[in-house]
Amino acid sequence: QVQLVESGGGLVQAGGSLRLSCAASGRTISSYAMGWFRQPPGKEREFVAASSMSGGSTYYADSVKGRFTISRDNAKNTVYLQMNSLKPEDTAGYYCAAACTDYVRRVCAYWGQGTQVTVSS
């Protein structure tokens, strides 16, 4: 199994940037497709971004396309989510996941505990 720990969340003003990290242990992330999800207060968790095993293919929700970038550093066994031009509606708990089989239904084998991102207007 793989353990995932997110970090890098915090409070930022609209228009600002944050970089989230997801540190994996137990297994190399090169063995898994990786994804980021978020859950705004009172709402269901939603797909944000995904990366193929190699990192060669990436996918984004329309709401973040052009603003967020998912990337991997396999040597550090870490996946990142660079978030630019943040909006108040980006406020959510952000979760890293591994080995997802359905991003829409949020079916993933492994989940991190989440890190909070709050964007002030």
N, C-alpha and C positions, 0 to 999 in steps of 0.2 A: 504494500500500500504506500501511498504518498501522503505526506502532511503538508498543508499549505497555510502560510501565515502572511496576511496582508499588512502593509504599512504605508505611510505616506499621506494619509488623509489629514484633514484639518479644515480650518476656516479660511476662506479666501473671498475677495471681492469679485463681483461680476467682471468678466473680462480677463481675469487672472488665470494662472496655470498651476497645476499640480501634477506630480508624477507619483503614481502608485506603484508599489512593488509587491510581488507575490513570491516569497521565498519558499521553495519546495525542499523537502527532505524525505529520505526513505527510498526514493526512486528518482531517476533523472527525468526532467521534463521533456527531454527529447523523445521519450517513449509515449508521450501523450499530446493530443490536441489540447489546447488550453483556451479558456474563455474568461471573460469578465462579465459580471451581471451587476445590477444595482436594484435597490429596493427603496423607493421614496417612502416617507412616513405614511402609513395607512394604505399603501398600495402593494400590489403584487410585485414580486421580483421580475425583472425584465432583462432581456439580453442586451448587451452593450457591444462586445467585440469578441472575436475568436481568432485563433492562430492555429494553422496546421502544425503537424509534428515538426516539420522542418522549419517552420516560420516563413516559408515561401509564399503562402497564401493567407490572406487576412480577410476578415469579414466584419462589417460594422452595421449597427442599427442606423436607420436613416437619421434619427435624432442626433447622432454624434458624428456622422460621416463628415470628414473634412476638418473636424476639431480634435478628435481623439485618435491616438495611434497605439496599437498593441505591438509589442516587440518581445523578443526573447534574448537572453544571454545564457546559452546552455552551459558555458563554462562556470557561471555563477549559479546555475540551476534556478534562475529567476526569470519571471515574466513581468513586464511592465505595462502600465497604461499611462501614456502621456496625455494629459487633458489640457487643452488650450481653449481660450475664449469661453471660459466657463460662464454658465448662466444659472440664475437661481433655480430653475427647474432641474438642474443637474444635482441638486441636493439629494443625497441618498446614502444608504450604506452600500458600499461597494464590495463585491465578493469575487474572489478568484475560484475557478473551478477547473478540474482536470477530467479528461476522458468523458466528455459529454457525447451523448448519442442523439440528443434532441435539444437544440438550443431554444426553440420556441416553447417547448414544454418544460424546459429547465431540468432535463434529465442528465445528471452528471454523477460520476462515481465518487468524486471527491470534492469537498468544499472547504474553503477557509472560513474563519470566523467573522471576517468582514472588517472594514475600516470606514469610518464616517467621513463624508465630504459634505461640507456646508458652504454654500455660495450665497453671500449677502448681496442684496440689491443696492 
